[in-house]
């Protein structure tokens, strides 16, 4: 921290610190998507559904279900809503273990 002209403390970050923050943020995002995807897969398998069957219930492409389950896709709120309806599951069940 440095003191600026107005007497207030200002925060200066060097490029290494900025890259560390960006890297941490990206790793956190990927981890969240993986957990969400695992929760979708677990719920689907518990109900004995294939990806194709779930996709049909959700009016989504089966490949999108696969991308979501592998954490390769960041689904929109509308897509999450469709998945919850297809699984007949409350949204908070798909977000369990996410902090």
N, C-alpha and C positions, 0 to 999 in steps of 0.2 A: 504494500500500500504506500502511496505517495500522497503528500498534501498538495492540493491544487492551489490556484491563485486565490480562490475564495475561502481558503482555510478548510475546506472539506477534504476528506480522504477520497482518493480515487484509486481504482483498481487498474493496474496495467498488467496485461498478460503477454508473455512472449509466445512465439509461434509454437514452441514445443508444448506449452501448457494448453494452448488452444487446440492443437491436434489431439492431445490426451483427452480433452473434454469431448471433442467430436467423436473420437474412437469409442469412448465409454458410452456415449449416447447411442451410437450405432449398435454396439454390443447389447445394450439394454433392450433396444427395439427388437433385435433379432431374437433375444431370449423370450420376450413377451409373445412374439408371434409363434414361436415354437411351443410354448405352454398352451396358448389358445388352441393351436392346431391339434395338439395331443388331446386336449379336452374334447374337441369335436370328434376326433377319431374314436376315443374311448366311448363317448355317448352313442356314436353310430354303431360300433361293434356290440355294445351292450344290447342294443335293440335288434341286432342281427341283420343290419342293413349293409348292402354294398355301397360303394361310392356312387354307382350309377342310380341305385334306388333312392338314396338320399338326394342326389341332384334332381331327380325327377320330382320328388316331393317339394323341393325348394324352388323349382323352376330355374335351376342353374345348370351350367355345363359340368359334367362329371370331372373334367380336368381341373376346373376351378376348385372343386372339393379337394382334390389331391394336392393342389398348390397350397391351399389353406392348411390342410392337415400336416403338411411338411414344413410349415412356417415360411413358405416362399411367397406368400401373397398377404397383403395387408387389406383385409376385407372392409368394405364400407359398412356403415351402420345399417343400411338397407339389406345388405347381404347377410349380416349377422342376424337381423330380424327374420329373414327368410329361413336361415339355418335353424334358429330357435323354433320357428313354426313347424318346420319339417321334422325336427326331433321331438316336438311337443315338450320342449324343455324351457325352463326359465333362463333368462340371459345370464344371471349370476352363476349358474352351474358351469357355463362355458368359460367363465372368468375366474374360477376357483384357482387357488395357488398363485395368482398374479398379485404382486404387491407393488 
